Amino acid sequence: MARLVDTDLADPAWTAALDEAILEAKSRDLVPDTLHLYRRERPAITIGRFQRVEEVVDLEACRRAGVPVIRRSSGGGAIYTDEHQLIYGITLKGRGWTVEEGLERMAEPVVEAVRGSGVEAIFRPKNDVMAKTMNGGFRKISGCAQVRRRSAVLQHGTIIMSMDRGLAFRLLKVDEEVLELKGLKRAEDAVTSLQEIGAEVDLSMLKARLVSAFTDLIGEELVPDVPTQGEIKEATKLVASRYRNDEWNLHL
């Protein structure tokens, strides 16, 4: 059987550390395949492992707003998260997928969960789930990033239920060239949320749909559980050494 760990509202640094601790435990065959669900109890900016923070985040604005910047262990771009995004971390071993295959295969349950909310949704390579908006176009409603350790893989991402756009886009810096390539005038036009497109926004139902879809992907029942003492110990170390440490978070 696989494992469901739902920490719901939790500290941003702790959730990042726990994702990595689960990956380490899985890479050593200490735990089963695991789906970790959580939300951030306060706003945070997370950046990809190899991003230069000054290029993607307004650090002074983050300091004024009291919003931490956390560098993920995975790649991908900078994102804003808070209690209104459902975040998942799926940790598996032995699937043999390439990075590109894994990004799509492990995003399929997200597509199904969004569709279950009454929204037309598709996967767009390399790592976005797009939802159809009221004007008929598609905007990003979920993104994902991946990291591998030994033969284990962690993929985590968000489903945007709603968003504080004013705060999010005061803190994030967006490359104007990227916007131009996408045919967009504003960064805000790249993303949407379930609330904005008039879809059902019910956290418990969204979680249930996501768990069901990941159960189908894994091929095993996801049994509710809690982190092991080893994972808690490792995550506690990682909070101190990485996820609340400016040397890790702010310097590449």
N, C-alpha and C positions, 0 to 999 in steps of 0.2 A: 504493500500500500504506500501511496505518496502522502505527503504531509501538507496541511494548510496552517500557516502561521499568520494570524490576523492581529497586528499590533494597533490597528486603527489610528487614532490621533497620537502622535509621538514626536519627540524632539527630532529636528532635521538631522543633526549630527549622528544621533543614535540610529536612525533608520538607515543611513548610508553605511554605518559601521556594521549593522546587523546583516545587511545584504552581503557584505564582503565576508563576514564571519560564516554565514551559511555556505557561501561558495567554497571557502577553505575547508569546512567540514565535509561538504559533498565531495570535494576533490580527493579527500582521504577516505572516502567510503564510510564516514562516521554517521551519516544521516541519509534518509531516503530523498528522492526527488521532492522539491519543496516549492510551494507557491506562497510568497510572502506578500500580504496586502497591508497597505498603510496609507495614512494621510499625514501631512505635516501640520502640527499643532499651531505653528506660526509661519509666516511667509519666509521663504528662503530662495536663494538663487543657487542652482547647481550648474557647474560647468564641466565640460568634458575633460578627460585625463590630460589631453595634450594641448588644450587651449591656453592662450596667454590672456590672463584675466583682464588686463587693462584694455584689451582689444574688444572684449565682449560685454563688459560690465562697467557701469559708472560706480566706482567704489565709494566716492564721496557721497553720492545719493544713497547708497546702501547703508553707509554709516549713519547718515542723518535719520534714515527710516528704521534703524535698528535691525536690518535684515542681513543675516549671515550669508556669506558666499562659501559654498562647499564644493571642493573638487571631487568628482566621482572617480572611481577606479576604472570605469568604462569610458569609451570614447563618446562621440556625438557632440552636440552643441549646447549652448547655455539655455537654461529654461527657468521660468518662475514657477514655484509651487507653493500651495498653502492648503488649508483644510478643504478647499473646494475642488481639488483634483484627487481622484483615486489613483494610487500608485501601486504597481505590481512589480515583484521581482520573482522570476521563475528560474529555478536552478535545477539543471538536469545533467545527466552524464550518459555517455555511451551512444548518443544518437548518430554521430558521424556526419552531421551536417556541416557544410561550409559556412563561413560567416554569413554570406548572402542568403543561403538556404535557411539558416537559423533565424535570421532577422524576419524573414517572411513567415516561416512556419510558426514561430512563437508569437507573431503578431496576429495570426488568424483568429485566435480566441478573442482578441480585442475587437476585431471587425465584427465577430458574431455578437459580442456583448453590446456593441453600439447599435447594431441592427435590431437587437432585441428591444432597444429603447424607442423603436419606431423611426429610425434614421437610415437612409441609404448610405452605406459605407463601403470603402474599397481600400486595399493596401496599395501604396505607391512606393516603389523602390526609391532609396534603399531602406528607409526606416520610418515611413509615415503612414498613419491611417487617416484617410480623408473622409469627411462627412459632407453630404449634400446640404446646402443651405437653402433658405427660403427663396433666394433669387435664382436657384438652379445650378449655381457653381459649386465647386468643391473646395473646402478649406481643411486645414490640418486640425484634427481633434485629439490626436495621440501621436507621440513619437516614442522611439525606443533606442536603447544603446546596449552594447554587449561587451562582456569581458570573459576571457577564458583562463582557466588555471588547471594545468595538467589536462585531463580529458573531460573536465567539468566546464559547464558554461552557465553564466548568469546573464539573463536579459531582463532589463527593467525599463519601465515606461509609465506614462500617465494616460488617464482618460480625463479630459477637461469637462467637468460638470458645469462650472461657471468660473469666471475669472475677473479679478480686479485689474482691468486693463490699464487704468490710470497709473497704478503703482507698478505693475509689471513693466510697462514700457518707459517708465522713468528710470528704472534700474538697469534695463538691458540696452546694450548698444547693438544696433542692427546695421550690417553692411549695406550701404546704398546700392552697390553694384549687384548684390544678390537680389535685392528687391526689384531692381530694373530687369534682371534676367527672368524673374518670375512674373513680370508685367504688373507689379504692385507699386502703389504710390506710398503706402504706409505699412509699417511692420504689423500693425493691428489687423490689416486685411489678410494676413497669412493664416490666421488661426480662428477657430470658432469654439463654441461650447454647446453642450446639450441644451442648456437654458436658452441660449441665443437663437437656436433654430427651433425652439418650441417643442423639444422632445421631453419625454418623461425624465425627471430628475429624482430618482429614488435610490439612495445609497445602498440600502439593503438589497433591493432588487438587482441593482447593477453588480454588486458583489456576487450575488447568487448566479447571475448569468455568466460572469467571468469564471467563477469556479466550475460551473458546468462545462463551459467550453474548454477550459484547461484540462478537466478530467478526460474529455474526449481526446485531447492531444496526447496526454501522457499515457492513457490507456489503463489507468488505475484510479481507484477511489481516492479522493483527497480527504484525509482524516484530520479534523481540527486538533491542533497540538500547540505546544509552546516551545521556544528555543531551549536547547540543551544548556546545561551549566557550562559546558565547554564553549558553546557559541556565545553565551553571555560574557564569559571571561574574555574571549577574543575580541568581542565587540567593544567591551569596556576599554581594552588596551588601544584599539583602533580610534576610538573617540579622542583619547588623549594624544596619541602619536600622529594622527592624521586629521580627523574631521572637525576638531576644534583647535587645530594648530595652523597658524598663519603661514608657517614655513611650507606646509603641504598645500594648503588651500590657495594661497595667493602667488606662489612662486613655482615656475615650471623648471 
